[in-house]
Amino acid sequence: MTSRERVELAINHQKPDRVPIDVGGSRVTGIHAFAYKRLCDYVGLDVGPPRVYDVYQMLADADDEFIKHFGVRLQG
């Protein structure tokens, strides 16, 4: 199942194969730097301190290891 199909099913109140997540798939969405670090620690990813791309909102720039682990699809 593609990420797009997963989101469409969830939006239509149908059950996808897993819960769709978006934690930095584009610059429009994001994850707070503290939450990003805690999530990485929880799942055992050694990504170091998060890079912040939006200081006002403290949004973390997803690391390559994070992107691979969670299957984040980048726009562009």
Steps between C-alpha positions, in 0.01 A plus 500: 500500500637840408512787746242686292257204509554472875410866558198484268361199687549671835332819377204294380470326839620167361771281650845523335774239548654727766445846641626770264753732660648828389793630696681724258407367159506857371574851621129551567492230765746432775587364839622701796872452568443364852233253382726395210791425734279310746345295218843414359622394845185291554541300178878474540618731223835664571455826309671743737358842579223606261566760232240776526378661178232725652622667817165668573315166511810292590434254217756225452650412163458123463824302484553242219486213751170634636356535148596143416371356829157666481465489120454874467429596140663832418331746266684645205 
